[in-house]
Amino acid sequence: MIRIVVSPAPIDLAAELARVEVPGAGGVASFTGLVRADDGIATLELEHYPGATEATLEALAQVACVRWGLLAASIVHRVGPMAPGERVVFVGTAAVHRAAALDACAFLIDRLKTDAPFWKREVKVDGRAHWVDARASDEDAAARWR
């Protein structure tokens, strides 16, 4: 079972975890990303390429399911404006064994940061705004899975 959602709606962690707790799973792993308040960020605005974003996330989930024998994979990513402390992304994986669930979860979050067409704009408390450039550390994290 693969679930991909890209939406401005808040992420319900309990509901999302329940969706990946499937029969036969011996391990469920998850990652939740939050908006940081680094450097006076008042709002994080995320844009995406509708259709292409979901297709990219689906393809990554398919790879993870095959590579680690997952029983379930879920990626829920928000778009639109968000305040510090709000949930931006949820990744959940279920497998027969914990190692597969953990590795697949790490793979999915590392790769979606570099592969999925999302654009981030930070708005500071003083009103200044800028688009966030790709980070070399994200590229390095994704490269370990190639």
C-alpha positions as CSV (number, residue, x, y, z in Angstrom):
1,M,0.0,0.0,0.0
2,I,1.4,3.4,-1.0
3,R,-0.2,6.7,0.0
4,I,0.9,10.0,-1.4
5,V,-0.7,13.3,-0.4
6,V,0.4,16.8,-1.3
7,S,-2.0,19.3,0.4
8,P,-2.2,22.5,2.4
9,A,-4.1,20.6,5.1
10,P,-2.4,20.0,8.5
11,I,-0.9,16.6,9.0
12,D,-2.7,14.3,11.5
13,L,0.2,12.1,12.9
14,A,-2.1,9.6,14.7
15,A,-4.1,9.0,11.5
16,E,-1.0,8.8,9.3
17,L,0.8,6.3,11.6
18,A,-2.4,4.2,11.8
19,R,-2.4,3.9,8.0
20,V,1.0,2.3,7.9
21,E,0.5,0.0,10.8
22,V,-0.6,-2.8,8.5
23,P,-1.1,-6.6,9.2
24,G,2.2,-8.4,8.9
25,A,4.4,-5.5,9.8
26,G,7.0,-6.0,12.5
27,G,8.4,-2.5,12.3
28,V,7.0,0.9,11.5
29,A,9.3,3.9,11.1
30,S,8.4,7.5,10.6
31,F,9.8,10.9,10.2
32,T,8.0,14.2,10.8
33,G,9.6,17.4,9.5
34,L,8.6,20.7,11.3
35,V,9.0,24.3,10.2
36,R,12.0,25.8,12.0
37,A,12.2,29.3,13.3
38,D,15.8,29.7,12.2
39,D,17.0,33.3,11.6
40,G,13.7,34.9,12.4
41,I,11.4,33.0,10.0
42,A,7.8,34.0,10.4
43,T,6.4,31.9,7.6
44,L,7.6,29.1,5.3
45,E,5.8,29.0,2.0
46,L,6.0,25.9,-0.1
47,E,5.1,25.6,-3.7
48,H,5.1,22.6,-5.9
49,Y,4.5,21.4,-9.5
50,P,1.1,19.6,-9.3
51,G,1.1,16.2,-10.9
52,A,4.8,16.1,-11.2
53,T,5.4,16.3,-7.5
54,E,3.0,13.4,-6.7
55,A,4.4,11.3,-9.6
56,T,7.9,11.8,-8.2
57,L,6.9,10.9,-4.7
58,E,5.0,7.8,-6.0
59,A,8.1,6.7,-7.9
60,L,10.3,7.1,-4.9
61,A,7.8,5.1,-2.8
62,Q,7.7,2.3,-5.4
63,V,11.5,2.1,-5.3
64,A,11.5,1.9,-1.5
65,C,8.8,-0.8,-1.5
66,V,10.7,-3.0,-3.9
67,R,14.2,-2.3,-2.4
68,W,13.1,-3.0,1.2
69,G,10.1,-5.2,0.7
70,L,7.8,-2.7,2.4
71,L,4.2,-3.6,3.3
72,A,3.2,0.1,3.4
73,A,4.7,3.5,2.6
74,S,3.2,6.9,3.1
75,I,4.4,10.4,2.2
76,V,2.3,13.4,3.2
77,H,3.7,16.8,2.3
78,R,2.2,20.2,2.9
79,V,2.2,23.1,0.6
80,G,1.2,26.7,1.1
81,P,2.1,29.0,4.1
82,M,3.2,27.4,7.4
83,A,4.3,28.9,10.7
84,P,7.3,27.7,12.8
85,G,6.4,24.5,14.6
86,E,3.9,23.3,12.1
87,R,4.3,19.9,10.4
88,V,5.7,20.1,6.8
89,V,6.2,16.4,6.0
90,F,5.4,13.0,7.2
91,V,7.1,9.8,5.9
92,G,6.0,6.4,7.2
93,T,7.1,2.9,6.3
94,A,6.1,-0.5,7.4
95,A,8.1,-3.7,6.9
96,V,8.4,-7.2,8.4
97,H,11.6,-6.1,10.2
98,R,12.6,-2.8,11.7
99,A,15.8,-2.4,9.8
100,A,14.0,-2.3,6.5
101,A,11.4,0.1,7.8
102,L,14.1,2.4,9.2
103,D,16.3,2.4,6.1
104,A,13.4,2.9,3.7
105,C,12.1,5.8,5.8
106,A,15.6,7.5,5.7
107,F,15.8,6.8,1.9
108,L,12.4,8.5,1.3
109,I,13.1,11.6,3.3
110,D,16.6,12.0,1.9
111,R,15.5,11.5,-1.7
112,L,12.3,13.6,-1.6
113,K,14.3,16.6,-0.4
114,T,16.3,16.6,-3.6
115,D,14.1,14.8,-6.2
116,A,10.6,16.2,-5.7
117,P,9.7,19.6,-7.3
118,F,9.1,21.7,-4.2
119,W,10.2,25.3,-3.8
120,K,10.6,27.0,-0.4
121,R,10.2,30.7,0.3
122,E,11.1,32.0,3.8
123,V,9.4,35.2,5.1
124,K,11.2,36.8,8.0
125,V,9.5,38.6,10.9
126,D,10.7,41.9,9.4
127,G,8.9,41.1,6.2
128,R,11.9,40.3,4.0
129,A,11.5,37.2,1.9
130,H,13.8,34.9,-0.1
131,W,13.7,31.6,-2.0
132,V,15.7,28.8,-0.3
133,D,18.5,27.4,-2.3
134,A,19.3,23.7,-2.5
135,R,21.7,22.6,0.2
136,A,24.8,20.5,-0.4
137,S,24.1,18.5,2.8
138,D,20.7,17.4,1.3
139,E,22.5,16.3,-1.9
140,D,25.1,14.4,0.1
141,A,22.3,12.6,2.1
142,A,20.5,11.7,-1.1
143,A,23.7,10.5,-2.8
144,R,24.3,7.7,-0.3
145,W,21.2,5.9,-1.6
146,R,22.2,6.0,-5.3
